[in-house]
Amino acid sequence: MLRVTRTRSIVCGLVVVILIIPRGGLFAAKTDLTRKIVTFVDGISLTDQLAIVTNPLLGCNPNTTCKVQILHELSFINALAVQYPNADLATLVQIVLSLLSKPKVQDVSDDSIAIKDQETSLTNELNTPPGAWFEWGQDDGHIHVPPVYSKGIKGSGVTVAVLDTGIDFTHPNLAANFLGGFNAITGGSYHDDNGHGTLIAGIIAAVPYKAKGLIGTASAADLVAVKVLDKTGSGYQSNVINGLQWVHAHGIPQYGVRVVNMSLSIVQGSVPLQKAIDRLSQKNAIMVASAGNCGQGHGGVGEDAGSDLGDWAKACDLSQPAQNAVLHPAADSGVMAVAATDILNNVTKYSRYGPQAQVAVTASGGALASGGTPVCGDTQQSGRLLSTTPGGGYAWGSGTSPAAAHACGVVALALQCQPSLSFNQVVAQLKATAHFNTCYPAVRQGAGLIDAAQLIQALQPCTK
């Protein structure tokens, strides 16, 4: 990945740092270097922004080599997502350097790839439990949702925006809680054409239909779909920022969004992404994201190379912590990073951690069997999570994606009890009531496994 950026420091005055770094590794094969996000200093009009990106390089033909396409107008962070489709690498470098030389330009970032944090089977599971049921990740052996329901707390009055592949809003277990949505890629349909977003939505807020089907973590919460990933489960950072912009401008005032779930990963953080998160934080939105999966490919996770998910699936290499870093947006300030646990409440081997950005808590994410010596911190138990899938059925999934969805649902439960809670207060209470697993260092699990029952008990008396 090519990254060229300029950073300003408030403390030290203006510092100009230019980096030209070819980057490999995760998602590198899909990186489109012709896509950039150009962030402008405050107060620059859209007219001036368009003029700058349209004529970025003196002597470069704006109709051919330097032809620009405007992908997204990201006005809430004073940025444009653009593409120079005909420019070769040398020309791109010159364009970026020229843009950075302009006083009105704050930053130029690669429009990095975003990808879902879960392997999802789209094959319908016909052998589902009878009646209405919790999946194992929510039960009293894991994050303790049923005791909270017995108190009448199910997330009522809380709206969750799901930034993902869309949602099948016709699913019988989701339709009753669905309010609307937005396609941040094309502006078209926000119906789920992949399956990941529907599975995540079910874990958060599925509600039984005619007394049958999955009970979500917060089954009375409302759902809003923000489609930022395409039918392959991938997209671009600018789509995610555009989705956050929609939540800021429409999701909050129109639907009352308080919680934002981002079960996705972007390898490379950026000035515009952090600015977008900061804007949502100013609106008191509580953002939850998956820490990311090691050995990730095609959005999948696994415990060992050579597993049934393919030779790209592997556990994190504990001897190389820098390679296991929490990905963005979970790594960004103002977002709660969630790692995954298996059916035995062990931290899964695929779950990312540290070193700079820290995991806050863990939640049920499921895992595939890995073998190995059954010692503390090493044994893993097979067990994936069953949730809603497009077409009205159910599918299995595992990863840090469902872990984030479980945590997001628990946040919704907390907000029903205490609607005025801030991001910092929610995170502090989740940490204070979590269960720390002594088999693992804090860097891998944060404060430990969340406990919805203990959280709600700590928040008593509820004000709503």
MIROKOL-955744 format. One line per field, with one value per residue (C-alpha): x, y, z; residue number from 1. Coordinates in Angstrom, 2 decimals. Each point is the difference from the previous one (the first is absolute). Layout:
% MIROKOL-955744
east <- [X | ...]
north <- [Y | ...]
up <- [Z | ...]
resi <- [NUM | ...]
This chain:
% MIROKOL-955744
east <- [0.00 | 1.31 | -0.52 | 0.90 | -1.04 | 0.71 | -0.58 | -0.45 | 0.84 | -1.77 | 2.71 | 3.02 | -1.41 | -0.08 | 1.87 | 0.11 | 0.75 | -0.15 | -0.01 | 0.01 | -0.32 | -0.96 | -2.00 | -0.71 | -1.81 | -3.65 | -2.36 | 2.99 | -1.12 | -3.23 | 1.43 | -0.84 | 2.65 | -1.97 | -2.54 | 0.83 | -1.71 | 0.99 | -0.69 | -0.03 | 0.60 | -3.11 | -1.86 | 0.86 | -3.12 | -1.13 | 0.63 | 3.63 | 0.38 | -1.25 | 2.28 | 3.04 | -0.57 | -1.04 | 3.26 | 2.50 | 3.12 | 1.28 | 0.25 | -1.90 | -2.94 | -3.24 | -1.83 | 2.38 | 2.89 | -1.30 | -3.69 | -1.75 | -3.20 | -1.71 | -1.02 | -1.44 | -0.43 | 0.88 | -1.04 | -0.27 | 3.78 | 0.81 | 1.28 | -0.47 | 0.43 | 1.43 | 1.44 | 2.56 | -0.78 | 2.46 | 3.05 | 3.02 | 1.96 | 2.53 | -2.76 | -1.93 | 3.01 | 0.36 | -3.74 | 0.10 | 3.15 | -1.55 | -3.22 | 1.96 | 1.90 | -3.22 | -0.72 | -3.69 | 0.69 | 0.45 | 0.54 | -0.06 | -0.66 | -0.43 | -3.62 | 0.83 | -1.92 | -2.62 | -1.04 | -2.42 | 1.43 | -1.78 | -0.28 | -3.67 | -1.74 | -2.91 | -1.39 | -3.23 | 0.11 | -3.23 | 0.60 | -0.81 | -1.31 | -3.79 | -1.85 | 1.87 | 3.64 | 3.22 | 3.16 | 2.75 | 2.05 | -2.73 | -0.85 | 0.81 | 3.27 | 1.26 | -1.18 | -3.10 | -2.79 | -3.03 | 0.08 | -0.15 | -3.07 | -1.68 | 0.22 | -1.82 | 3.13 | 0.31 | 1.43 | -3.30 | 0.33 | 3.55 | 0.87 | 3.06 | 1.58 | 1.68 | 2.81 | 0.42 | -1.21 | -3.59 | -2.87 | -2.73 | -2.78 | -2.63 | 1.33 | -2.82 | 2.32 | 1.22 | -2.86 | -1.78 | 3.06 | 1.14 | -0.32 | 1.83 | 3.47 | 2.46 | 2.35 | 3.27 | 1.60 | -2.44 | -2.99 | -2.14 | -1.44 | 1.19 | -1.32 | 2.64 | 1.52 | 2.73 | -1.46 | 2.45 | -2.04 | -3.18 | 1.80 | 1.44 | -3.40 | -1.55 | 2.54 | -0.69 | -3.77 | -1.87 | -3.51 | -1.99 | -2.75 | -3.18 | 1.97 | 2.65 | 3.60 | 3.08 | -0.20 | 2.58 | 2.24 | -2.26 | -3.17 | -1.97 | 2.63 | -0.61 | 2.28 | 1.26 | 1.99 | 2.97 | 1.44 | 3.75 | 1.15 | -1.00 | -1.19 | 3.53 | 0.16 | 2.57 | 0.02 | 2.05 | 0.80 | -1.83 | -3.19 | 0.32 | 0.57 | -2.96 | -2.09 | 1.07 | -0.85 | -3.53 | -0.39 | 1.14 | -2.34 | -3.03 | 0.34 | 0.21 | -2.59 | -2.45 | 0.28 | 1.58 | 3.10 | 2.03 | 2.13 | 2.09 | 1.24 | 2.97 | 0.81 | 2.63 | 3.68 | 2.24 | 3.74 | 1.06 | -1.41 | -0.15 | -0.65 | -3.44 | -1.16 | 0.96 | -1.66 | -3.21 | 0.04 | 0.61 | -3.03 | -2.23 | 1.45 | -1.04 | -3.57 | 0.31 | -0.03 | 1.48 | 2.11 | 0.90 | 2.33 | 1.59 | 3.71 | 0.66 | 1.06 | 3.52 | 0.56 | -2.96 | -0.84 | -3.30 | -1.41 | 0.55 | 1.65 | 1.37 | 2.21 | 2.63 | 1.38 | -1.47 | -3.35 | -3.24 | 0.00 | 3.13 | 3.73 | -0.40 | -1.59 | 2.37 | 0.40 | 1.80 | 3.75 | 0.57 | 3.72 | -0.70 | -2.38 | 0.51 | -1.58 | -3.07 | -0.93 | -3.61 | -1.30 | -2.02 | -2.53 | 0.35 | 3.50 | -1.27 | -0.65 | -3.68 | -0.74 | -0.29 | 2.12 | -1.46 | 1.92 | -1.61 | -0.42 | -1.01 | -2.64 | 2.32 | 0.54 | 3.62 | 1.37 | 0.03 | 3.33 | -1.09 | -0.97 | 2.28 | 1.47 | 2.33 | 2.61 | -0.93 | -3.81 | -1.33 | -2.85 | -2.63 | -1.96 | -0.82 | -3.33 | -1.17 | 1.34 | 0.22 | 2.92 | 0.92 | 1.82 | 3.78 | 1.42 | 3.20 | 0.85 | -2.99 | 1.75 | -1.19 | -0.24 | 0.55 | -2.96 | -2.77 | -3.45 | -1.92 | -3.18 | -1.33 | -2.92 | -3.39 | -1.77 | -2.23 | 0.90 | -1.62 | -3.08 | -1.53 | 2.35 | 2.98 | 3.74 | 3.11 | 2.80 | 3.04 | 2.48 | 0.47 | -3.02 | -2.58 | 2.03 | -0.47 | -3.71 | -0.48 | 1.73 | -2.08 | -3.20 | 1.12 | 0.68 | -3.60 | -1.21 | 2.03 | -1.43 | -3.56 | 0.84 | 1.97 | -0.63 | 2.37 | 3.14 | 2.97 | 2.52 | 2.54 | -2.57 | -1.23 | 3.52 | 0.94 | -3.05 | 0.53 | 3.58 | -0.89 | -2.52 | 1.97 | 1.59 | 3.78 | 1.42 | 3.29 | 1.21 | 0.59 | 1.82 | -2.07 | 1.33 | -1.97 | -3.28 | -0.14 | -2.12 | -1.38 | -3.34 | -2.98 | -2.85 | -3.36 | -1.60 | 2.79 | 0.01 | -3.72 | 0.29 | 2.75 | -2.20 | -2.96 | -2.31 | -0.90 | -1.35 | -2.15]
north <- [0.00 | 3.43 | 2.52 | 3.63 | 2.31 | 3.28 | 0.45 | 3.26 | 0.10 | 2.48 | -0.21 | 0.35 | 2.26 | -1.08 | -3.21 | -1.33 | -3.69 | -1.65 | -3.78 | -2.06 | -3.56 | -2.97 | -2.18 | -3.71 | -2.48 | -0.07 | 1.23 | 1.19 | -1.89 | 1.99 | 3.45 | 2.54 | 2.70 | 2.25 | 0.60 | 2.72 | 1.92 | 3.65 | 1.86 | 3.78 | 2.49 | 1.42 | 2.72 | -1.07 | 0.10 | -2.96 | 2.10 | 0.52 | -3.67 | -1.14 | 2.45 | -1.29 | -3.72 | 0.63 | 1.79 | -1.60 | 0.12 | 2.77 | -1.19 | -3.22 | -0.48 | 0.11 | -1.91 | -2.96 | -0.74 | 2.22 | -0.58 | -0.13 | -1.69 | 1.25 | -3.10 | 1.60 | 3.53 | -0.40 | 3.46 | -0.76 | -0.48 | 2.45 | -2.70 | -1.53 | -3.62 | 0.05 | -2.28 | 0.70 | -3.08 | 0.65 | 0.98 | -2.29 | -0.37 | 2.73 | 2.45 | -0.93 | 0.80 | 3.38 | 0.71 | -0.80 | 2.06 | 2.90 | -0.23 | -0.06 | 3.12 | 2.01 | 1.94 | -0.88 | -3.76 | -1.63 | -3.65 | -2.48 | -3.64 | -3.24 | -1.08 | -3.29 | -3.24 | -0.83 | -3.62 | -1.90 | -1.73 | -3.32 | -3.15 | -0.45 | -3.04 | 0.98 | -3.55 | -0.06 | -1.97 | -2.01 | -1.68 | 2.97 | -0.14 | -0.01 | 3.06 | 3.15 | -0.44 | 1.73 | -1.12 | -1.33 | 3.20 | 1.83 | -2.60 | -0.15 | -1.78 | 2.85 | 3.64 | -0.51 | 1.60 | -2.04 | 1.45 | 3.50 | -0.93 | -1.23 | 3.60 | 1.25 | 1.53 | -0.90 | 3.16 | 1.84 | 3.57 | -0.47 | 0.15 | -1.79 | 0.83 | -3.02 | 1.00 | -3.15 | -1.74 | 1.13 | -1.79 | -2.27 | 2.13 | -2.49 | -2.75 | -1.02 | 0.39 | 3.47 | 1.76 | 1.12 | 1.89 | 1.47 | 3.76 | 0.77 | 0.47 | 1.33 | -1.37 | 1.87 | -1.58 | 0.89 | 1.65 | -2.93 | -2.95 | -0.80 | -3.56 | -2.58 | -1.75 | -1.78 | -1.36 | 1.40 | 3.08 | -2.02 | -2.47 | 2.86 | 1.73 | -3.22 | -0.33 | 3.61 | 0.24 | -3.00 | -0.44 | -3.27 | -0.07 | -1.80 | -1.18 | -1.63 | 0.80 | 1.70 | 2.41 | 2.75 | 1.43 | 3.07 | -1.24 | 3.20 | 2.30 | 1.56 | -0.60 | 2.27 | -1.44 | 1.93 | -1.90 | 0.67 | -3.42 | -1.61 | -3.49 | -1.38 | 1.34 | 2.66 | 3.71 | 3.13 | 2.26 | 2.84 | -2.09 | -0.43 | 3.74 | 0.76 | -2.36 | 1.80 | 3.29 | -1.28 | -1.10 | 3.47 | 1.87 | -2.33 | -3.05 | 1.96 | 2.74 | -2.18 | -3.39 | 0.86 | -2.14 | -0.34 | -3.06 | -0.75 | -3.54 | -0.46 | -3.69 | 0.75 | 0.81 | 2.45 | -0.66 | 3.60 | 2.78 | 3.56 | 3.61 | -0.01 | -3.17 | 1.34 | 3.35 | -1.82 | -1.96 | 3.22 | 1.60 | -2.90 | 0.12 | 3.63 | -1.19 | -2.45 | -3.06 | -3.11 | -1.85 | -3.67 | -1.86 | -3.40 | -0.21 | -1.95 | -3.53 | -1.27 | -1.96 | 1.75 | -0.64 | 0.40 | 1.13 | -3.39 | -1.19 | -3.28 | -1.54 | -1.73 | 0.14 | -2.88 | 0.12 | -0.43 | 3.74 | -0.27 | 0.51 | 3.77 | -0.56 | 0.00 | 0.89 | 3.15 | -0.52 | 0.88 | 0.38 | 2.89 | 2.31 | 2.89 | -2.14 | -0.64 | 3.64 | 1.03 | 1.33 | 3.12 | 1.33 | -1.98 | 1.46 | 3.58 | 2.25 | 0.10 | -3.58 | -3.02 | -2.91 | -3.46 | -3.29 | -3.44 | -2.94 | -3.59 | -2.25 | -0.68 | 3.75 | -0.30 | 2.85 | -1.26 | -0.46 | 2.11 | 3.06 | 3.02 | 2.00 | 2.98 | 1.25 | 3.71 | -0.20 | -2.12 | -2.50 | 1.31 | -3.21 | -3.40 | -1.53 | -3.26 | -0.39 | -3.75 | -2.04 | -3.03 | -2.91 | 0.39 | -2.99 | 0.45 | -0.82 | 0.76 | 2.38 | 3.27 | 2.63 | -2.47 | -2.32 | 1.12 | -1.50 | -0.25 | 2.05 | 2.55 | 2.37 | -0.36 | 3.14 | 1.44 | -0.14 | 1.52 | -1.81 | -0.60 | -2.74 | -0.47 | -0.45 | -0.70 | 2.50 | 0.64 | 2.83 | 3.27 | 1.24 | -1.84 | 0.90 | 3.71 | -0.63 | -1.61 | 2.96 | 2.43 | -1.69 | 0.18 | 3.72 | 0.36 | -1.75 | 2.44 | 3.00 | -1.13 | -0.02 | 3.26 | 1.92 | 2.86 | -2.15 | 1.29 | -2.09 | 0.22 | -0.94 | -3.01 | -1.29 | 0.52 | -1.91 | -2.84 | -0.34 | 0.22 | -2.85 | -2.25 | -3.33 | -0.08 | -3.35 | -0.59 | -2.27 | 3.02 | 3.32 | 3.18 | 0.98 | -2.90 | 0.45 | 3.48 | -0.15 | -3.40 | -1.53 | 2.33 | -0.92 | 1.59 | -1.02 | 1.49 | 3.14 | 0.65 | -0.74 | 2.61 | 2.56 | -0.39 | 1.69 | 0.38 | 3.42 | -1.29]
up <- [0.00 | -0.90 | 2.73 | -0.40 | 2.78 | 1.72 | 3.70 | 1.90 | 3.69 | 2.26 | 2.61 | -2.23 | -2.65 | -3.62 | -0.67 | -3.52 | -0.35 | -3.39 | -0.12 | -3.15 | 1.21 | -2.15 | 2.35 | -0.39 | 2.15 | 0.89 | -2.76 | -2.09 | -3.09 | -0.08 | 0.73 | -2.68 | 0.22 | -2.35 | 2.80 | 2.53 | 2.78 | -0.03 | 3.26 | -0.01 | 2.79 | 1.62 | -1.89 | -3.56 | -2.19 | -2.11 | -3.12 | 1.00 | 0.95 | -3.39 | -1.80 | 1.90 | -0.69 | -3.61 | -0.84 | 2.38 | -2.14 | -2.27 | -3.58 | 0.57 | -2.40 | 2.07 | -2.75 | -0.14 | 2.40 | 2.81 | -0.57 | 3.37 | 1.17 | 3.15 | 1.95 | 3.14 | 1.30 | 3.69 | 1.09 | 3.72 | 0.15 | -2.81 | -2.35 | -3.43 | -0.99 | -3.52 | -2.65 | -2.71 | -2.12 | -2.84 | 2.06 | 0.23 | 3.25 | -0.81 | -0.88 | 3.16 | 2.15 | -1.70 | 0.41 | 3.71 | 0.61 | -1.90 | 2.04 | 3.26 | -1.03 | -0.09 | 3.23 | -0.18 | 0.11 | 3.41 | -0.98 | -2.87 | 0.91 | -1.90 | -0.24 | 1.71 | -0.30 | 2.63 | 0.60 | 2.19 | 3.09 | -0.31 | -2.01 | -0.84 | -1.47 | -2.20 | 0.08 | 1.95 | 3.24 | 0.12 | 3.36 | 2.24 | 3.57 | 0.46 | 1.21 | 1.02 | 0.97 | 1.03 | -1.78 | 2.26 | 0.02 | 1.89 | 2.64 | 3.71 | -0.69 | -2.14 | -0.01 | 2.21 | -2.01 | 1.27 | 3.57 | -1.48 | -2.04 | 3.17 | 1.26 | -3.10 | -1.53 | -3.69 | -1.59 | -0.39 | -1.24 | -1.32 | -3.71 | -1.38 | -3.37 | -1.57 | -2.38 | -2.07 | -3.17 | 0.56 | 1.72 | -1.34 | 1.47 | -1.20 | 2.29 | 2.39 | 3.01 | -1.01 | -1.78 | 3.18 | 1.27 | -3.31 | -0.54 | -3.24 | -1.40 | -2.55 | -2.64 | 0.55 | -3.08 | -2.79 | 1.68 | -1.19 | 1.89 | 3.50 | -0.18 | 0.97 | -3.03 | 1.98 | 3.24 | 2.53 | 0.94 | 0.50 | 2.25 | 2.09 | 0.20 | 1.31 | 2.79 | 0.98 | -0.20 | -1.45 | 1.35 | -0.18 | -2.63 | 1.11 | 3.07 | -2.19 | -0.76 | 1.40 | 2.92 | -0.56 | 2.69 | 0.07 | -1.71 | 0.62 | -1.52 | -3.40 | -2.98 | -2.76 | -2.92 | -1.37 | -2.94 | -0.23 | -1.28 | -3.30 | -0.91 | 0.47 | 3.57 | -0.87 | -0.73 | 0.54 | 2.90 | -1.73 | 0.01 | 3.76 | 0.47 | -2.27 | 2.12 | 3.17 | -1.69 | -0.69 | 3.61 | 1.08 | -2.35 | -0.13 | 2.22 | 3.23 | -0.64 | -1.98 | 1.72 | 3.34 | -0.52 | 3.22 | -0.76 | -3.09 | -0.70 | -2.36 | -0.38 | -2.63 | -0.30 | -1.81 | 0.22 | -0.33 | 2.16 | -1.24 | 0.87 | -1.70 | 1.75 | 3.43 | -0.80 | -0.96 | 3.26 | 1.94 | -1.66 | 1.07 | 3.51 | 0.25 | -0.62 | 2.93 | -2.29 | 1.60 | -2.57 | 0.32 | -2.38 | -0.43 | 0.84 | -3.21 | -0.89 | -0.57 | -3.19 | -1.53 | -3.59 | -1.83 | 3.30 | 1.61 | 3.15 | 1.20 | 2.61 | -2.11 | -3.51 | -1.95 | 1.79 | -1.90 | -0.66 | -2.16 | 0.38 | 0.55 | 3.42 | 2.96 | 3.63 | 1.15 | 0.37 | 3.66 | -0.63 | -2.42 | 1.87 | -2.41 | -2.76 | 2.15 | 0.56 | 0.48 | -3.32 | -0.75 | 0.87 | 3.25 | 0.39 | -0.23 | 2.97 | 0.92 | -1.09 | 2.31 | -1.28 | 0.65 | -0.18 | -0.29 | 2.37 | -0.78 | 1.54 | 2.96 | 0.51 | -1.12 | -2.11 | -3.57 | -1.74 | -2.99 | 2.04 | -0.48 | 2.86 | 0.74 | -0.15 | -0.29 | 0.01 | 2.83 | 0.08 | 2.43 | 0.66 | -1.47 | -1.05 | -1.55 | -3.52 | -0.52 | -1.28 | -2.02 | 1.63 | -0.01 | 1.86 | 1.97 | 3.57 | 2.28 | 2.38 | 1.44 | -2.72 | -2.85 | -0.33 | -2.37 | -0.30 | -3.24 | 0.00 | -2.46 | 0.42 | -1.67 | -1.17 | -2.70 | -3.69 | -3.13 | -1.22 | 3.41 | 1.18 | 2.28 | -0.52 | 2.06 | 0.54 | 2.16 | 0.46 | 1.77 | -1.98 | 2.13 | 3.11 | -0.80 | -0.72 | 3.42 | 1.68 | -2.04 | 1.16 | 3.62 | -0.44 | -1.20 | 3.18 | 2.09 | -1.85 | 0.63 | 3.69 | -0.02 | -3.27 | 0.84 | 0.25 | -1.98 | -1.93 | 2.80 | 2.62 | -1.97 | -0.59 | 3.64 | 1.24 | -2.47 | 1.17 | 3.69 | -0.29 | -2.40 | 0.95 | -0.42 | -1.12 | 1.82 | -2.81 | -2.24 | 0.33 | 0.01 | -3.43 | -1.54 | 1.86 | 1.49 | 3.14 | -0.99 | -1.03 | 0.24 | 2.36 | -0.83 | 3.30 | 2.11 | -2.14 | 0.47 | 3.71 | 0.27 | -1.79 | 2.37 | 0.53 | -3.65 | -0.90 | -2.85]
resi <- [1 | 2 | 3 | 4 | 5 | 6 | 7 | 8 | 9 | 10 | 11 | 12 | 13 | 14 | 15 | 16 | 17 | 18 | 19 | 20 | 21 | 22 | 23 | 24 | 25 | 26 | 27 | 28 | 29 | 30 | 31 | 32 | 33 | 34 | 35 | 36 | 37 | 38 | 39 | 40 | 41 | 42 | 43 | 44 | 45 | 46 | 47 | 48 | 49 | 50 | 51 | 52 | 53 | 54 | 55 | 56 | 57 | 58 | 59 | 60 | 61 | 62 | 63 | 64 | 65 | 66 | 67 | 68 | 69 | 70 | 71 | 72 | 73 | 74 | 75 | 76 | 77 | 78 | 79 | 80 | 81 | 82 | 83 | 84 | 85 | 86 | 87 | 88 | 89 | 90 | 91 | 92 | 93 | 94 | 95 | 96 | 97 | 98 | 99 | 100 | 101 | 102 | 103 | 104 | 105 | 106 | 107 | 108 | 109 | 110 | 111 | 112 | 113 | 114 | 115 | 116 | 117 | 118 | 119 | 120 | 121 | 122 | 123 | 124 | 125 | 126 | 127 | 128 | 129 | 130 | 131 | 132 | 133 | 134 | 135 | 136 | 137 | 138 | 139 | 140 | 141 | 142 | 143 | 144 | 145 | 146 | 147 | 148 | 149 | 150 | 151 | 152 | 153 | 154 | 155 | 156 | 157 | 158 | 159 | 160 | 161 | 162 | 163 | 164 | 165 | 166 | 167 | 168 | 169 | 170 | 171 | 172 | 173 | 174 | 175 | 176 | 177 | 178 | 179 | 180 | 181 | 182 | 183 | 184 | 185 | 186 | 187 | 188 | 189 | 190 | 191 | 192 | 193 | 194 | 195 | 196 | 197 | 198 | 199 | 200 | 201 | 202 | 203 | 204 | 205 | 206 | 207 | 208 | 209 | 210 | 211 | 212 | 213 | 214 | 215 | 216 | 217 | 218 | 219 | 220 | 221 | 222 | 223 | 224 | 225 | 226 | 227 | 228 | 229 | 230 | 231 | 232 | 233 | 234 | 235 | 236 | 237 | 238 | 239 | 240 | 241 | 242 | 243 | 244 | 245 | 246 | 247 | 248 | 249 | 250 | 251 | 252 | 253 | 254 | 255 | 256 | 257 | 258 | 259 | 260 | 261 | 262 | 263 | 264 | 265 | 266 | 267 | 268 | 269 | 270 | 271 | 272 | 273 | 274 | 275 | 276 | 277 | 278 | 279 | 280 | 281 | 282 | 283 | 284 | 285 | 286 | 287 | 288 | 289 | 290 | 291 | 292 | 293 | 294 | 295 | 296 | 297 | 298 | 299 | 300 | 301 | 302 | 303 | 304 | 305 | 306 | 307 | 308 | 309 | 310 | 311 | 312 | 313 | 314 | 315 | 316 | 317 | 318 | 319 | 320 | 321 | 322 | 323 | 324 | 325 | 326 | 327 | 328 | 329 | 330 | 331 | 332 | 333 | 334 | 335 | 336 | 337 | 338 | 339 | 340 | 341 | 342 | 343 | 344 | 345 | 346 | 347 | 348 | 349 | 350 | 351 | 352 | 353 | 354 | 355 | 356 | 357 | 358 | 359 | 360 | 361 | 362 | 363 | 364 | 365 | 366 | 367 | 368 | 369 | 370 | 371 | 372 | 373 | 374 | 375 | 376 | 377 | 378 | 379 | 380 | 381 | 382 | 383 | 384 | 385 | 386 | 387 | 388 | 389 | 390 | 391 | 392 | 393 | 394 | 395 | 396 | 397 | 398 | 399 | 400 | 401 | 402 | 403 | 404 | 405 | 406 | 407 | 408 | 409 | 410 | 411 | 412 | 413 | 414 | 415 | 416 | 417 | 418 | 419 | 420 | 421 | 422 | 423 | 424 | 425 | 426 | 427 | 428 | 429 | 430 | 431 | 432 | 433 | 434 | 435 | 436 | 437 | 438 | 439 | 440 | 441 | 442 | 443 | 444 | 445 | 446 | 447 | 448 | 449 | 450 | 451 | 452 | 453 | 454 | 455 | 456 | 457 | 458 | 459 | 460 | 461 | 462 | 463 | 464]
